[in-house]
Structures are given as C-alpha cells and as structure tokens.
Amino acid sequence: MHDYYIIFTALLVFAVAPFLPDVVYDYFVDTYVGIFILLCISLYTITYGYLPAVTVFTAIAGLYSESHSRKAKKVKTVDVSNNSILSQAINNIQNAPKLVSFEEHPAMEIPDEDVVTFTPKSSDDSDIVKKTDSSINEKEALPTISLSKDAEALYEENNLAENLK
C-alpha cells in the first residue's frame, strides 16, 4: 500500500519540477546536503521494490535535469554590456598569429538566427540518385575445393604434407 503513495509522490515531484522556484534548486538540489539527502531517499526506496525505486529515481533525475536546464538558460542570457570583465575579454580577442607568410584566415561568419536544416541547399548537389544501366558488381566466386574430398591432393601439391602413398 505504501508503494502507491511513494509512486504517486514521485510522479507529482516529477510533474511539478519545472514549476518550482529557483530557490529550491539553488539551496537544496545543488548543495552537498541536498545531494546526500536525495541519494539516501533514492537508495532507501529500493527496499520497497523496483517500481517505487525507479519512479523516485526518475523524479530525482527530473529535478537535476531541470536544475541544469535553468543554469544553461542563465548562461545563455548573460548580458555582456553589464559585465565589464566579460565585455573586456570579448573585446581583447585577437586572431592567432600566422604560422607561414601566405596563410590566410577568413573572417568568422556568424550564423543566422534562423532554423538550420540539414537538407541540400541550392549551392549543394541534388539528392537525386541516378541509376546505373548495368550492374557494377564485378565480384566473382573464387575457385575452392572441398577439403573433405581433395585435401590430400592439395597438401601434396603444395608440399604441405609428406607423400602418404
């Protein structure tokens, strides 16, 4: 009976994870104490069976994936203009020195904000396959012998065995 409560609670935590405030992730999930507590909970639920253990593990994994997702969004939205050290570092980026005198470095192209697709472009070749008129398979079966019938003659011809006659 306790299994159902554990499973329901784990599924509820998994469903609510995207809506929890950042405080939960910053001061509980991402701390050593929180990691230890969640690990102990995950290991303790193994005593109830595999289904509660898997659902609790999934709920805890959902918490960690949401935490990492929020960290990635924070990094993505860093404003360079407000951070003087970061903007200074970006402005100090220099091209690598040339190794040989005739080496050329093209200017870095910043990709468009549009969605990138992996289909052939107009500058690429087409994806139409042209069929060949005849088969290009020129493989031929090599001549073989049955070792059960002709092994003695083969060994004698190649001096691999003494004359048995």
N, C-alpha and C positions, 0 to 999 in steps of 0.2 A: 504494500500500500504506500510505503514511503517512496517507492520508486517513482510513482506518478507525480508526487509533489516535487521531487528533485528534477524530473524531466520537464515538468511544467515551468518551474522556476528558471531552469537553464534556458529554455526556449524563450521565456519572457525577457531574460537578460540579453539574449542574442538579438531579439527584435527591438529592444529599447536602446541598444548600444549606440546607434547613430544619433540619438536624440539626447544623450547625456551631456551635461555641461563639461567644458574643458577642465574644470577643477577636479573632477573625478579622475581624469586621465593624468593630469599633471601631478596630483598629490597622492594618488593611490596606485594606479596601474603602472606608472613609470618609475616607481620608487622600489628600493630593495625590499622594504617591508611588504609592500603590495604584491610584489613578485613572489615572495616567500609564502604569503597567505594564499594567493591564488594557486600556487603549486601544491600546497598542503590540501586545499579543497579538492583539487583535481585528483590527487593521489588517494584521498580518503573516499571519494565516491566510487573507486574501484571495488570497495568492499560491498557495495550494493548491487553490483553486476555490471555487465559490459554496456548495456544501453544507457543507464544513468551516467556512467563514466564518459561515454562518447559524447553525450549531449552537453555535459558540463565542460568537457574539453573544447567542444565546438563553441560554446558560449564564451569561454575564456579566450579562445583564438579570435573570436569576433571583437572582443574588447581590445586586444592587441592590434588587430588589423585596423580598427577604427582609430586607435591612438596614432599609429604610423601614418595613416591617411591624413589625419589632421596636421601632423608635423610636416608632411610633404606639402600640404596646402599653405602652411605658414612660410615655408621656404620659397615657394613659388610666388608668393605675394609680397616679398620683401621689396620695399621702395628704396631704390639706390639713392635718390635725391636726399632722403632724410639721414642716411647713414654716411657720414663723411669718410670713414675709413674704407668702406666698401667702394664708394664712388672714386676715391683717390686710387685705390688698387686697380679699378677698371680703367681709369684714365692713364695709368702707368704701363699698361700692356704694350709691349713692343714686339715687333716681328723678330724672328730668330735670325741670327747673322748668317750670311751666305757661306756655304762651305766651299763652293767654287765660284769663279768670277762670272760665269754665264748662267748661273742658277736664277730662276725666276719664280717668284711667289705671287700667284694671282690673288686678287683681293677676295676676302672672305664674303661669301654670299649668304645673307640672312634669309632663311626660308620664309615663304609667305605664311600668313596666319591661316590660310585655307586648309581644308582637309586634304591630306596626302593620300593618293590612291596608288595602288601597285599594278595598275593596268598600263599597257603600252601607250605612250604619248605619240603625238604626230611626228616627233623627231625620231622616234624609235621605229624599229621594223614592225611589221604586222605580226599578228599571232595566227595567221592562216598557214596551215601545214599543206605543202604540196606533195601529192602522192607520186611515187616513182612508177615508171612504166613497167619495169621488171624487178624481180627480187634482187636485192643486193646481198642476199645471204649466200656467200660462196664457200661455206663450210662443207667439208666432205668427211665422211667417216673414215678413220684410219684403218688400215687392214690389221686385223687381230687374229689370234688363234685361240683355240680352246686349250687351256693348259692341261685339262684332263686327258685330251686325246694326243696332242702333239708336243707335249712338254719335253719328252725325252729327245726328240729330234732337234728341237730348238736349243736345248742345252748343249747338245753335241756340236751343232753348227757354230755356236758362238764360243766354244771352248769353255763353257761354264761347268761342265761335268766330265768325268772320265768316261771313256767308252765302256758301256755296260755290256757289249756283245762279246 
